[in-house]
C-alpha cells in the first residue's frame, strides 16, 4: 500500500521534511561506510541487550562474560579463529558473486557438497596417502563449484531466478548428506549412529597444537581472499564483474557476456564454499555426519559477512573474525546463562537488519535545514 494512502504518515513525513534536508551521496567515502557499519552493529548490540533482559539477565553482566570468554583469553581466541575459517571461505566467494549482482544464497549447500566430495576422497577413492589432502581440497572445491554452477545453468536455460534455485538447492544438499549417512555410507564402526567411518590418518588435516584450527584450510582462506582481491581490482574478469553488477544492459553494450562471466564467478564462489566443507570434515569432524553438525549455518551467516565487507575481499578476513566471535558468544550464553544456542540466529538476524537499514544513511546525507533569515 502506498504511503499516500496514510494521511497521518504523510503529515509526519511533511513535518520531518520541514526540518531535515536529504542529499544523495554519489560516492560515499570509506569513513561514511565504516561509521554507518559501526553504528548499525552498535544499535544491534543495544537491542540484543533487551533480549538478555527478557531472560532476566543483566546485559552488562552478559557482555562482560562474553568478552572474557571470547577475546579475553587465548582459548577463546582459538575457538574464534576456528569458527571464522568456513565463514572466511564462504564470505569471500559470496562477495564475488554479489559484486556481479548474482545473488548466491546457496553457500550452505555448496559447503555440504564440498564435504561430500571430500568424504568420497577420504573413504572410497583409494588415492595414495601423499595425495589424500591435496585431492580432498581439489574435490571439495570441485563439488562446491559444480553445485553452484547448476544455478547458472537454470538461469541461462530456463531463466529461473538464482535466489530461488540456490536457496532450494541447500535443502537438496542437506538431504543428500542425510541419505548417505543413513544409507550407503553409514559406517559399520559407528554402531548404529548415522555417521560414516572415520577418515584415515592420511586424510585428516593437521591442526595448530591442541586447538581445532586446521591451518591448511585457514591458509587457503587467506590466500583466496588475496586472489579474489587481485581479481576484483586488477583483472579483466574483475572489470566485467563490476560492469555487470552495476548495469547488465551496459555490459551487453560493451560486449561482455553475462552468462560466461557468471559461470566463472560461480566456479570461484561455489568452490570456495566447497573448500570450507572439505576443511570441516577433514579438519574438525574427520567423518561425514549430520548436516547441522558439519555446518552451524555458516553458509547463511557468510551472507552477512560478505555484506559487511562492502565489496572488499580483504575486509572479509575481519568480518569473518567478528562473526566468529558471535558464534563463540553463542556457546558462552548457552553454557553460562542457559540460553538456547539458536539465539545466535537472532543475533545475526538483528545485525543484518540494522546493516540493511543503515544503507539509506550510506547513500543519503541527512542534515538539519537552516532557519530562514539566519
N, C-alpha and C positions, 0 to 999 in steps of 0.2 A: 504494500500500500504506500502511496506517495506521501511525502511529508506534508504537502499542501492540503491533504485531507484532514490534517490535525491542526485546528486553529490555535490551540494553546501552544503547541510545539512551534508553530510559525511565529507566534508572538515572542516566545522565548528566544528563538533564533534572531529575530529582528532586534530585540533588546541587546543581546550579546554583540551583534554586528555593529551596534551603535557605539560600543566601547572598544572593540577589537578590530585589528587590521590583519588580514591573512594574505601573505605574499608567497608565490610559488618559488621554491628553490630548484633551479635547473640542475645544478651540480653541487649537491651537499658535500661539505668538507668532511674529512675523516674525524675532525673534532666533534662535529654535529652528530655524525653516525655513532661515534663512541659514547658521547654524552647521552644520547637518547637510549642507546642499548643499556648502558649502566642504570639509567633512571628506570627503564622498563623492568629490569631484573630486581632493582631495589623495591619497586612497588609490588612486584610479585612476591618477594620475600615478606614484605609487610602484610600482605593479605594472607599468606601462609601462616603468619603468626596467629591470626584469628582461628585457623583450623586447630592449632595447638590449644588455644583457649577453649574451643568447643569440646576438646577431650579432657579439659580440666588440667592442662599442662601450661606452666609459665613459658611463654615464648622466649624470654631471656634465658631461662634455665635450659630450654631445648637447644637454642642456638649455641650456647656455651658448650654444652655437652657434644653437640655435633662438631664444633670446631676442635675440641680437644681430641676427639676420636677419629678425626679425618686428617686435616693438615697439621694437627698439633703433635703428631708423633710419627716415627719412622714407619711403623707397621701400617698405620692408616694411609700414609703416602704410597706405600707399595700396593695396597688394595686399590687406591685411586688410579694409579698407572695401569694396573691390570684391567680394571673396568673400562678405562679410556681407549684401550687398544682397538677393540671392534668398533667403537664409536668413531675413532680417527679414520679407520679404513672406509667404513660406510659413509662417513661425513664427506670425505674428500671426493668419493665417487658421486654422491648426490649433488654436491656443489657444482661439479662439471655439467651434470645433466640439467640442473636448474638454470645455469647460465645460458643454456641453449633453449630455455623455456620448454624443456621436455620434463614433465612432472613425474619423475620416477618415484612412486610411493612403494616400490617393491623390494627395497633393500633387505627387508626381513626374509622374504622368500629366497632371494639371491644368496643371502648368507647361509640359509639352510641347505640349499642345493650345493653350495661350496663344501659344506660339511659332509654331505652325502658323497660327493665325488672324492673327497679326501679319505673318507672311510673305506671306499672301494679300493683305493690305492693301498691303504694300510693293511687290509684284511684279505683281499682277494686278488690283487694284481700280480703278485709273485715277483715284483721288481727286486733286484738285489739290494742289500742293506744300504750301500753307499748312494743309491739313487732314491731311497724312500722319501726323505724330507724334501729334496727338490721337486719330485714328482707330486708330492702332496700339495705343494704350493701351486704347481703348474695346473694340476687337475682341479684344485679348488678354484683358482682364477677362472679356468675354462667353464666349470659348472655354473658359477655365478653369472659369467658373461653370456652363456647360451640361454640361461633362464631369462636374463634381461632382454636379450635380443628378440625373444618371442613377442614381446610387446611392440617392438618396432615393426615386426612383420604384420601383426594385426592392424597397426595403424596404417602401414603402407598399402596393404592389400584390401582391408575392409573398412578403413577409416574409423576404427574404434578408438575412442579416447584412451590415452595411455594411463590416466588416473584410474580408470575402471579396471583395465587389464592388469596393471602392475599390482594393484591392491588385491584383486581376486586371486592372483597367482601366489600371493603369500599363503593363502589358505590351502591351495593345491599343494604347495611345497611342504607345508606342515603335515598334511595327510599322507604325503609320500613317505616322510620320515616315520610317521606312526605305523604305516603299513610295513615298512622294512623292519622296524624293531620288534613288531609283534608277529612278523611273518618270516620271510626267507632269511633275514639277517639276525634273527633273535639268537643270542649267544647261549650255547649249551652250558658254559661255565657260570652263567648268571643265576642258575637255579630258579627259573620261573620269572625273573624280573625282565621287564621289557627294555633290555639293553643289548647291544652287540657284544661280542667278546672284546676283551681289552686289546688295545693296539700292542704289537710287539715293540720292544725297546727301541729298535732302529727307526720306528715310525713315530716316536714321541719327540716333541720339541724340547730343547734344553731351556731351563729357567734360570733366573738370577738367584743364586743362593737357595734359601728355603721359601722363596716367595712364589706367587703364581705368575710372575711376569715372564712370559715366553718371549725372550728377547728377539728371536728371528722375525716374529710377526710384528713386534714393535718397530724394529728396524725397517721392515717392509713398509709400514705405515708412514714413517718419517720420510723415507725415500720417495714414496708415491706422492706425498704432499709436495715435495720439491719438484718432482717430474710434472705434476699437473700445473704447478705454478709456472713452470717454463712453457708448458703447452699453451696456457692461457695468455701469457704475456709475450711470447717470443716466436710462436709458430703460426703457420697458415691455418691449421686446424683451430687454434685459439681465436684467430680473427674471424673465421667462419662461424664459430660458436657465438661470438659476441654479436655479429650481424644478425644471425638467425634469432638470437634471444631478444634483440631489440625490434626487429621487424622481419617477419618471414617474407613479406612482399618485397622489401628492399633486397633481401638475399636472393630472391628469384631474379630480380632485375640485374643483380651483379653476377649472375651465372653460378651461384652457389647451390649445389644440390642439397635440399633439406634432408632427404632420407639417407643419402650417403654420409652426411655429417652426423646425423643422429645415430646411425649404425655404428660409427667409430666411437662416438661418445658413450654409447651404451655398452660397448665392449669393455671400456675402462670402468664405467660406473658399476655395472653388474659384476665385473671381475674383481673390483676392489672389495665389494661385499662378500664375494666368494672366498677371497683370501681371509677375511675376518672369520668366516665359518670354518675354514681349514685350520686356522690358528686355534679356535676354541676347542675343536675335537682333538687335535693333535697335541695342543699345549696345556689344556686345562683338564678336560674330561677323559681323554685317552680312550674314548669309545663313542659310539653314536647312541644317544639316549633321547628322552622326550624333548620335543622342540622348545618347550618352556624352560628347560634346563640348559639347553645349548645356547639360547639367546634370551636374555631378560628384556626383550623388546628393543634390542639395540638398533634394529633397522628403522624403527619408528622414531626413537629418540634422536637418531642421526639426522632426521629431517630438521629438527631444531638446531642441532649442532651446525649443520650447513647453513641454515638461515642466519644464525647469529654471526657466522664468519663473514657475511656481507660480500661474498664473491671472491674472497682471498683464500686460496688453499692453505697457506701457511698459518693463517689465523685459526684454521680448524684444529691445529695442534693445541691451541689454548682453549678453544670452546669444548673440545672433547675432554680435556682435563677438568673443565668446570663441571661437565655433566657426569664425569667420573666421581667427582665429589658428591653430587646429588645421589648417585647410586649407592655410594658407601653411607651417605647420610640416611638413606632408606633402611639400611641394616641397623644403623645406630638407633633410630627411633623405634624400630621393631624390637630390638633387644633391651634398650634402656627404658622405653616408655610403653611397650606392649602394643604399639600401633600396628595395623596390618601393613605388610610390605607394599600392597597395592597403592598405598598413599603416595608412593613415588610418582605414579601416573598423574595424580592430582597436581603434584609439584611441577612436573614438566609441562602439563597442560596449562597451568596458570602462567608459567614463564612464556610459553608460546603465545598465549592470548595477549599478554602485555607487549610482547615484541611486535606482534601484528598491529596492535593498536598504536604503537609508537611510530609506525611507518608514516602516519599522517604528519607527525612532527618532524620527521626526517626530510620530507619533501615540501613542507609548508612552514613558513616563518610566521609566527603569531606574535603580534605586538599590540600595545595599547595605542589607541588613537589620541593624538594631541588635541587638547581642548581648543575650540575656536577662540581667537583673539589672544592666544598666548604665543 
